[in-house]
Every structure is written in C-alpha cells, then in structure tokens.
C-alpha cells in the first residue's frame, strides 16, 4: 500500500567556490558514476573541465540506506560499489556537506529542506543533473528551489524517475483485520496531511484510488 513518495538528490555546499559553473553546467550521470564509484581522488577541475586543483570530498552512506540503493542504481551500481567517506544517516550527511565547501553527497528530499519553511537547509544546494550530456542545464533540468517545487517535479517527471521512490506499507496477503484496514484507510485519507508535514510527498488521487480499490 503506497504511503508517500520521496526522491534522492545529489547535494553540495552552497559555498562551493565553483557553484556558479556547477549550477550552469551540472553533472551528468556518467560523471556522478566516476565521482561516487571510482575510488579515485578527483578534483573539481576534472568535473567542470577547468584547471581547478581543489579536491572533491565524497560522502556516501555507511549504513543500510534506501537512499544509497536508489542513488547507486541511478549510476548503474549497487550500494556496495559506492566509494567515499561513509557516514550514518541523512542528518549526518547534511551536517558533513554544510561543514565542507568542497564536499559532495546525496540525501532524501525530506532532509535537504526545512519542513517548517519548505526552503533549502542552510548551505545546502541540490546539484542539477545534466541528463542529456550537453554540459548545460536546460529548463527541465533546473533544480527546484523549495520543497513544494521538489514534490511537483516528482509528479510532472521533471526529476529523474530513477531517483524517485514510493514509501509503502506491506502485508502478507490482503489485510482483513478491521483495525489494520481502518488504519490503512486513514493513511490514504487524513493521514496524507501528516505525510506533507514531515517533508514527504503526498500521494495524488490516482495512487490513492488505486490503493483504496485494492483494499475492497
């Protein structure tokens, strides 16, 4: 039973010395693959095709993480293939990126933004992905400025589908316990307001009606 949608986003520090070029040029999936799986020391100059010698600090997840699974699949790898400084949890990832202007990492949408304001967290910038490999960021590749735009991009397809995922509840067979069925109906109705409050993307009517039909 679907509960919410979420996405995984590559992030850097807003104070990255090359942020303007990075935002205009973006990073392609192949370049992300090299950064996060080669295990080599890479410079920002290599990524942005400049003479910059500043080394990239790569952060990945040390714990079992759905975000790591999604991110690894996006660059045609498994989570165990990711290379970098391993840390635990999205909160630690955000903190690590905030403290290092040369860092790069990834996190769930719900952690990149302040859920009380909907704005990006301090010093966190989502990196635009150069999906068509033309070294420039087109209109549909421009990263969102706030959580509302992030959620809208999930439904409109402006964000790579491979980086989006459903959060679900599961059961062995069709639920029959009245209490469980009632809870699932709550999740698919009033409970969707709680989904939004904690930073996840609420379901649209198509998802909700499909799930409700399944419970009949």
Backbone bond lengths (Angstrom), bond angles and torsions (degrees), N, CA, C in turn:
res aa  C-N    CA-C-N  psi(-1)  N-CA   C-N-CA  omega(-1)  CA-C   N-CA-C  phi
1 X - - - 1.466 - - 1.529 108.11 -
2 X 1.322 118.75 120.70 1.470 120.22 178.94 1.524 111.23 -67.88
3 X 1.324 115.04 143.37 1.462 121.57 178.80 1.529 110.45 -115.56
4 X 1.318 116.07 -41.92 1.464 121.41 -175.73 1.516 108.81 -162.21
5 X 1.324 116.04 172.95 1.458 121.48 170.71 1.527 108.46 -119.93
6 X 1.309 114.66 155.04 1.456 120.01 177.27 1.515 107.64 -149.94
7 X 1.303 115.84 168.26 1.450 120.57 178.42 1.515 110.24 -137.52
8 X 1.315 115.73 163.12 1.463 122.42 177.24 1.518 107.84 -114.86
9 X 1.319 116.96 132.08 1.465 120.73 -175.14 1.522 111.05 -126.57
10 X 1.338 117.52 139.60 1.463 120.98 171.35 1.521 108.87 -74.29
11 X 1.315 117.30 139.46 1.465 120.60 -175.97 1.526 111.65 -133.99
12 X 1.332 114.45 152.48 1.466 122.38 172.23 1.521 107.96 -135.16
13 X 1.315 115.01 175.72 1.456 121.48 174.98 1.537 109.00 -80.43
14 X 1.321 116.08 133.54 1.458 121.06 179.80 1.534 111.63 -58.98
15 X 1.332 116.68 -24.31 1.464 121.58 -178.97 1.528 112.67 -91.18
16 X 1.312 116.95 13.17 1.464 120.58 174.29 1.534 108.34 -53.73
17 X 1.343 118.31 130.09 1.473 120.38 -176.30 1.526 113.74 -62.96
18 X 1.339 117.38 -13.88 1.465 121.24 -178.06 1.530 111.09 -114.65
19 X 1.323 116.04 24.09 1.461 120.33 -171.07 1.526 112.40 -61.17
20 X 1.339 118.20 -37.64 1.465 119.84 -177.85 1.527 111.31 -63.96
21 X 1.311 116.31 -47.11 1.469 120.21 178.72 1.525 110.37 -66.14
22 X 1.309 115.69 -38.85 1.466 120.70 -179.76 1.526 110.89 -61.71
23 X 1.327 116.49 -41.77 1.458 120.43 -178.63 1.529 111.96 -72.93
24 X 1.315 117.20 -29.25 1.468 120.84 179.10 1.521 112.64 -81.57
25 X 1.319 115.89 -34.07 1.464 121.37 -174.17 1.527 112.69 -98.27
26 X 1.342 116.34 -34.72 1.455 120.50 -178.12 1.519 112.60 71.72
27 X 1.309 115.23 -176.06 1.464 122.49 177.51 1.523 107.41 -130.61
28 X 1.326 116.87 132.23 1.464 120.75 -178.10 1.527 110.37 -82.14
29 X 1.332 117.56 160.96 1.467 119.92 176.63 1.520 112.91 -55.78
30 X 1.326 117.65 -38.47 1.471 120.26 179.08 1.520 111.20 -64.87
31 X 1.334 116.35 -38.10 1.467 119.76 178.80 1.533 110.11 -69.44
32 X 1.339 116.35 -38.49 1.467 119.15 174.83 1.531 110.35 -60.06
33 X 1.328 116.31 -40.45 1.462 120.21 179.34 1.527 110.60 -59.48
34 X 1.326 115.97 -44.41 1.462 120.17 -179.83 1.529 111.02 -64.47
35 X 1.318 116.50 -42.26 1.462 121.12 -178.32 1.520 111.37 -63.84
36 X 1.328 116.35 -45.71 1.462 120.20 -170.22 1.527 115.21 -95.69
37 X 1.324 118.43 -6.39 1.465 117.46 -178.09 1.517 115.24 -130.58
38 X 1.334 118.35 -10.17 1.467 119.33 -176.93 1.522 112.45 -74.38
39 X 1.333 116.61 -29.16 1.462 119.72 -176.54 1.513 113.12 75.62
40 X 1.333 117.15 4.68 1.461 121.66 -179.00 1.527 110.55 -93.73
41 X 1.332 114.95 154.82 1.460 119.83 175.14 1.525 108.71 -77.28
42 X 1.324 116.61 117.36 1.458 122.12 -174.64 1.525 109.16 -112.77
43 X 1.316 116.26 146.92 1.461 120.40 176.37 1.534 109.29 -102.74
44 X 1.325 114.92 159.23 1.453 118.95 175.91 1.524 110.90 -67.26
45 X 1.321 115.90 -24.89 1.459 119.77 176.14 1.519 111.89 -64.76
46 X 1.343 117.03 -38.83 1.459 120.44 177.78 1.521 111.23 -63.41
47 X 1.320 116.68 -39.25 1.457 121.16 -177.91 1.522 111.29 -70.62
48 X 1.341 116.09 -41.43 1.466 120.78 -172.85 1.520 113.22 -102.52
49 X 1.341 116.44 6.45 1.466 122.19 177.96 1.522 111.47 58.31
50 X 1.342 115.10 52.02 1.466 122.17 176.13 1.529 107.82 -130.71
51 X 1.321 116.13 -175.39 1.465 120.83 178.95 1.532 112.64 -93.01
52 X 1.321 117.47 6.49 1.465 121.29 -177.10 1.527 111.05 -59.79
53 X 1.325 115.98 133.71 1.459 121.69 -178.56 1.532 112.79 -103.10
54 X 1.336 116.65 0.07 1.465 119.97 -178.56 1.519 110.10 -63.55
55 X 1.326 116.57 128.65 1.460 120.97 -176.16 1.531 111.25 -82.16
56 X 1.326 115.43 142.16 1.456 122.16 178.65 1.529 109.59 -81.61
57 X 1.329 116.00 129.62 1.463 120.43 172.97 1.524 107.55 -94.62
58 X 1.322 116.40 113.38 1.465 121.26 -175.67 1.520 109.87 -98.51
59 X 1.329 116.02 126.51 1.460 121.67 177.04 1.525 109.76 -113.16
60 X 1.322 115.27 136.05 1.449 121.23 175.36 1.523 108.53 -134.19
61 X 1.314 117.31 -174.37 1.456 120.55 -176.65 1.523 110.82 -99.91
62 X 1.326 115.45 134.64 1.459 121.38 177.63 1.522 111.24 -92.54
63 X 1.335 116.36 -19.59 1.457 121.08 -178.57 1.529 110.05 -97.13
64 X 1.335 115.83 168.29 1.452 119.34 173.54 1.523 108.01 -67.67
65 X 1.310 115.95 126.86 1.463 119.34 -169.58 1.514 110.99 -146.04
66 X 1.325 116.23 129.09 1.450 119.76 173.52 1.510 111.34 -63.22
67 X 1.345 116.02 -35.67 1.461 119.91 179.01 1.529 110.88 -62.56
68 X 1.324 116.48 -40.83 1.467 120.12 179.26 1.527 110.69 -66.12
69 X 1.331 116.99 -39.19 1.469 120.40 178.09 1.522 110.73 -61.77
70 X 1.339 116.09 -45.76 1.462 120.47 -179.13 1.530 110.89 -65.26
71 X 1.333 116.26 -45.84 1.456 120.34 -178.38 1.530 110.96 -63.57
72 X 1.331 116.62 -43.44 1.457 120.32 -179.74 1.531 111.22 -62.77
73 X 1.319 116.93 -41.73 1.466 120.14 179.68 1.525 110.96 -63.74
74 X 1.328 116.82 -34.19 1.465 121.17 179.35 1.524 111.17 -62.20
75 X 1.327 117.10 -33.91 1.469 120.36 179.35 1.528 111.15 -102.26
76 X 1.355 115.27 23.92 1.464 122.54 173.35 1.523 113.11 63.76
77 X 1.315 115.83 35.24 1.458 121.23 -179.56 1.525 110.25 -131.45
78 X 1.325 115.87 176.76 1.456 122.41 170.53 1.518 108.33 -104.12
79 X 1.335 116.89 160.29 1.463 120.14 -178.84 1.525 111.13 -57.28
80 X 1.318 116.57 -34.44 1.472 120.41 -179.53 1.530 112.27 -68.58
81 X 1.335 117.40 -14.53 1.465 121.12 179.33 1.523 112.66 -85.37
82 X 1.331 117.45 -14.86 1.457 120.69 -176.24 1.523 110.92 -67.93
83 X 1.319 116.17 138.45 1.458 122.11 -178.20 1.534 109.42 -123.47
84 X 1.315 115.56 141.09 1.451 121.05 -179.96 1.512 109.47 154.29
85 X 1.305 116.59 -169.25 1.463 121.80 177.34 1.527 107.89 -79.43
86 X 1.317 116.49 114.88 1.450 120.81 -176.28 1.520 112.35 -80.44
87 X 1.306 115.99 128.90 1.457 120.64 178.15 1.524 109.20 -131.24
88 X 1.322 116.30 167.24 1.457 121.40 -175.31 1.529 110.88 -110.52
89 X 1.323 115.78 120.33 1.454 120.66 172.47 1.520 115.10 86.09
90 X 1.328 115.32 154.82 1.464 121.40 179.21 1.522 112.49 -66.52
91 X 1.321 117.16 -36.10 1.465 119.60 -179.20 1.529 110.80 -61.15
92 X 1.336 115.75 -43.08 1.468 119.27 179.25 1.523 110.58 -68.96
93 X 1.329 116.67 -34.26 1.466 120.03 176.65 1.524 110.44 -61.69
94 X 1.319 116.61 -48.40 1.464 120.77 179.38 1.524 110.43 -59.04
95 X 1.322 117.34 -46.71 1.466 122.33 -179.11 1.529 110.70 -60.19
96 X 1.340 116.70 -42.34 1.461 120.68 -178.92 1.521 111.42 -64.54
97 X 1.326 117.04 -41.50 1.465 120.79 179.22 1.528 110.58 -68.02
98 X 1.336 116.47 -39.24 1.470 120.60 179.90 1.524 111.75 -63.04
99 X 1.317 117.58 -29.27 1.463 121.62 -175.14 1.525 113.58 -90.81
100 X 1.339 117.71 -5.92 1.461 120.30 -175.09 1.531 110.60 -135.37
101 X 1.338 118.31 105.32 1.471 121.50 -178.82 1.530 113.91 -61.20
102 X 1.329 118.22 -17.82 1.465 121.31 -177.92 1.525 112.52 -101.91
103 X 1.324 116.45 9.92 1.460 120.82 -173.86 1.525 112.57 -86.59
104 X 1.335 114.89 158.17 1.450 122.67 172.58 1.533 107.72 -141.84
105 X 1.318 116.14 144.37 1.460 120.43 179.95 1.512 109.73 -162.12
106 X 1.320 116.85 -158.95 1.466 121.40 178.57 1.524 108.26 -152.27
107 X 1.326 116.53 156.31 1.459 120.60 -179.96 1.522 109.99 -158.51
108 X 1.312 116.02 167.59 1.458 120.96 172.02 1.524 109.49 -71.91
109 X 1.344 115.82 146.57 1.462 120.60 178.73 1.521 112.33 -47.99
110 X 1.318 115.35 -44.80 1.465 120.61 -171.85 1.525 112.55 -62.46
111 X 1.336 117.90 -14.79 1.457 120.78 178.80 1.524 112.15 -101.86
112 X 1.316 117.74 -16.51 1.467 120.59 -179.89 1.520 111.78 -78.31
113 X 1.348 115.99 -16.37 1.456 120.70 -176.08 1.527 111.22 -121.18
114 X 1.307 115.44 153.76 1.460 121.79 172.32 1.527 106.83 -82.59
115 X 1.333 116.98 112.80 1.465 119.02 -173.60 1.522 112.37 -67.21
116 X 1.322 118.13 -20.32 1.469 120.17 179.85 1.525 111.92 -76.11
117 X 1.339 117.36 -30.01 1.464 121.52 -179.37 1.527 112.70 -111.84
118 X 1.316 116.90 -22.29 1.457 120.94 -176.68 1.511 113.69 82.84
119 X 1.336 116.84 -3.58 1.462 121.00 -178.48 1.529 111.20 -89.69
120 X 1.337 115.81 160.65 1.462 119.57 178.01 1.520 110.59 -61.50
121 X 1.326 115.89 146.59 1.455 119.95 177.33 1.525 110.01 -67.26
122 X 1.299 115.61 157.47 1.460 122.35 -176.03 1.534 111.45 -52.49
123 X 1.329 115.54 128.28 1.468 124.36 175.48 1.522 114.14 65.48
124 X 1.327 118.55 13.23 1.460 120.91 178.22 1.525 109.71 -103.30
125 X 1.329 116.01 129.16 1.460 121.56 178.12 1.528 109.24 -128.66
126 X 1.315 116.71 128.08 1.460 121.16 175.04 1.520 108.76 -77.36
127 X 1.315 116.74 133.50 1.456 121.62 -176.90 1.522 109.69 -84.86
128 X 1.326 118.08 130.59 1.464 119.13 174.79 1.528 110.67 -70.38
129 X 1.323 116.36 138.89 1.462 121.68 -179.75 1.522 109.61 -98.14
130 X 1.314 115.48 124.11 1.466 121.66 -179.85 1.526 108.40 -82.25
131 X 1.332 115.93 83.26 1.464 120.96 -172.37 1.523 113.28 -70.31
132 X 1.339 117.94 -27.33 1.464 119.59 -179.10 1.532 112.79 -101.06
133 X 1.327 116.77 9.45 1.467 122.49 170.89 1.534 112.81 58.13
134 X 1.347 117.07 36.20 1.465 118.10 -179.64 1.529 112.75 -107.32
135 X 1.337 116.48 10.72 1.466 122.52 177.45 1.518 113.50 61.71
136 X 1.314 116.22 27.70 1.460 120.33 171.70 1.524 108.40 -151.53
137 X 1.324 115.12 151.44 1.455 120.44 -177.05 1.526 109.49 -95.68
138 X 1.324 114.20 116.71 1.458 120.59 179.44 1.523 110.01 -85.07
139 X 1.326 115.96 176.32 1.468 120.91 -174.24 1.527 112.39 -56.80
140 X 1.322 117.12 -44.11 1.467 119.25 -176.70 1.527 112.35 -77.44
141 X 1.345 116.75 -8.77 1.460 120.25 -179.99 1.522 112.44 -98.30
142 X 1.315 117.55 -6.72 1.465 121.05 -178.93 1.522 109.70 -63.85
143 X 1.331 118.26 128.62 1.475 119.97 -178.55 1.521 111.32 -70.54
144 X 1.294 115.34 150.66 1.460 121.35 -177.48 1.517 111.69 -73.44
145 X 1.322 114.87 152.60 1.462 120.98 -175.85 1.512 113.13 -93.35
146 X 1.328 117.15 -20.89 1.461 120.03 -177.48 1.521 110.00 -149.16
147 X 1.330 116.20 175.40 1.459 121.13 -174.75 1.524 111.90 -66.49
148 X 1.317 117.02 -35.42 1.467 119.78 179.23 1.527 110.69 -62.43
149 X 1.338 116.69 -43.53 1.462 120.03 177.84 1.524 110.73 -65.62
150 X 1.335 116.91 -36.38 1.461 121.11 178.68 1.518 110.67 -61.35
151 X 1.327 116.28 -46.68 1.459 120.48 179.57 1.529 111.29 -64.89
152 X 1.317 116.98 -40.63 1.459 119.89 179.72 1.528 110.43 -63.42
153 X 1.313 116.22 -37.21 1.463 119.92 -178.04 1.525 111.75 -66.09
154 X 1.341 116.80 -28.83 1.463 119.91 178.43 1.531 110.71 -63.85
155 X 1.329 116.02 -42.36 1.460 120.09 -176.66 1.520 112.60 -80.45
156 X 1.334 117.14 -29.87 1.456 120.05 -177.55 1.521 112.91 -86.79
157 X 1.331 117.13 -8.84 1.456 120.61 178.80 1.508 114.49 81.72
158 X 1.343 117.89 15.35 1.457 120.62 178.24 1.522 112.34 -77.67
159 X 1.329 116.72 -16.82 1.457 121.21 178.05 1.522 107.48 -106.76
160 X 1.342 118.05 141.21 1.470 120.00 -176.74 1.531 112.57 -50.98
161 X 1.323 115.67 126.81 1.461 120.21 -178.02 1.519 111.76 -59.00
162 X 1.347 115.98 -32.25 1.469 119.69 -178.57 1.524 112.33 -65.79
163 X 1.350 116.51 -18.85 1.463 119.92 -179.93 1.525 112.44 -98.28
164 X 1.328 116.80 7.16 1.466 121.37 178.35 1.526 109.31 -107.31
165 X 1.301 116.41 151.41 1.464 119.60 178.35 1.519 110.97 -151.44
166 X 1.322 114.33 156.92 1.452 121.73 174.43 1.523 109.45 -92.58
167 X 1.318 116.00 142.00 1.455 121.57 168.99 1.527 106.15 -101.44
168 X 1.310 117.25 128.59 1.463 120.23 -169.37 1.529 112.25 -133.33
169 X 1.314 113.78 163.39 1.457 123.08 166.53 1.520 107.19 -112.13
170 X 1.327 117.29 143.81 1.459 120.07 -178.37 1.514 111.91 -130.01
171 X 1.325 115.42 157.60 1.465 120.68 177.40 1.514 109.30 -143.71
172 X 1.316 115.59 158.35 1.461 121.01 174.59 1.526 107.50 -84.63
173 X 1.313 115.86 96.18 1.448 119.52 -175.76 1.519 111.09 87.08
174 X 1.313 115.75 172.00 1.460 121.45 -178.88 1.519 109.85 -68.67
175 X 1.341 119.15 128.66 1.471 121.28 -179.02 1.535 111.13 -60.83
176 X 1.328 115.66 135.95 1.470 120.72 177.93 1.522 112.28 -123.60
177 X 1.336 117.38 -20.94 1.463 120.33 178.69 1.529 108.65 -62.39
178 X 1.339 117.92 123.00 1.478 120.78 -176.90 1.517 113.42 -55.75
179 X 1.333 117.10 -36.28 1.468 119.96 -179.43 1.530 110.70 -66.65
180 X 1.331 116.08 -40.85 1.462 119.86 179.60 1.526 110.57 -68.08
181 X 1.330 116.24 -43.32 1.463 120.08 179.61 1.531 110.54 -61.32
182 X 1.336 115.56 -41.56 1.461 119.26 178.98 1.531 110.91 -64.59
183 X 1.342 116.18 -40.22 1.465 119.95 178.14 1.529 110.74 -62.37
184 X 1.326 116.98 -42.63 1.460 120.13 -179.57 1.526 111.17 -65.05
185 X 1.326 116.89 -37.27 1.457 119.62 175.69 1.538 110.60 -64.43
186 X 1.325 116.22 -36.34 1.473 120.20 176.79 1.531 110.12 -63.91
187 X 1.335 116.12 -45.44 1.462 121.16 -179.97 1.529 110.75 -56.80
188 X 1.332 116.14 -37.35 1.460 121.06 -175.76 1.528 113.31 -88.55
189 X 1.327 117.02 1.77 1.462 120.32 179.13 1.529 110.10 -127.63
190 X 1.336 117.14 -101.58 1.471 120.00 -178.17 1.527 112.79 -58.51
191 X 1.324 115.82 -31.93 1.462 119.95 -177.60 1.509 114.39 -63.09
192 X 1.331 117.20 -19.32 1.461 119.67 179.83 1.532 112.08 -64.80
193 X 1.328 117.53 -24.36 1.466 119.50 176.53 1.521 110.49 -68.34
194 X 1.325 117.33 -33.50 1.470 121.28 176.71 1.519 110.67 -69.85
195 X 1.327 116.12 -35.60 1.466 120.99 177.01 1.526 109.73 -56.61
196 X 1.320 116.11 -46.32 1.467 120.89 -179.48 1.527 111.53 -65.27
197 X 1.334 116.81 -40.70 1.468 121.01 -175.51 1.522 112.62 -63.04
198 X 1.339 117.06 -30.56 1.471 118.95 -178.35 1.528 112.11 -94.94
199 X 1.331 117.00 7.79 1.456 120.41 171.16 1.507 116.37 99.02
200 X 1.345 118.74 -2.75 1.453 120.19 177.00 1.527 110.03 -85.12
201 X 1.317 115.99 164.74 1.460 121.43 -178.51 1.528 109.68 -89.86
202 X 1.342 118.11 119.38 1.466 120.43 178.72 1.525 111.33 -62.80
203 X 1.321 115.50 158.21 1.455 120.85 178.81 1.525 110.54 -75.67
204 X 1.321 116.56 152.87 1.457 119.24 172.34 1.531 109.21 -89.38
205 X 1.308 116.57 175.03 1.465 120.81 -174.10 1.522 113.13 -63.40
206 X 1.320 117.45 -31.65 1.465 120.51 179.50 1.526 109.94 -62.97
207 X 1.324 116.24 -47.56 1.467 120.59 178.76 1.527 110.58 -61.70
208 X 1.321 116.00 -45.57 1.458 120.48 -175.95 1.525 110.92 -64.27
209 X 1.327 117.39 -45.67 1.458 120.09 -178.74 1.527 111.52 -65.92
210 X 1.328 116.98 -37.03 1.462 120.64 177.23 1.521 110.42 -61.26
211 X 1.337 116.44 -45.66 1.465 120.91 -178.65 1.514 111.08 -66.66
212 X 1.335 117.17 -39.78 1.460 120.63 179.71 1.530 110.81 -65.43
213 X 1.323 117.13 -37.74 1.469 120.20 176.90 1.530 110.65 -63.62
214 X 1.329 116.08 -36.35 1.455 120.41 179.46 1.533 111.82 -64.57
215 X 1.326 116.12 -30.68 1.451 120.15 -177.17 1.532 113.45 -82.91
216 X 1.326 117.15 -9.55 1.465 119.67 -178.56 1.529 111.32 -68.76
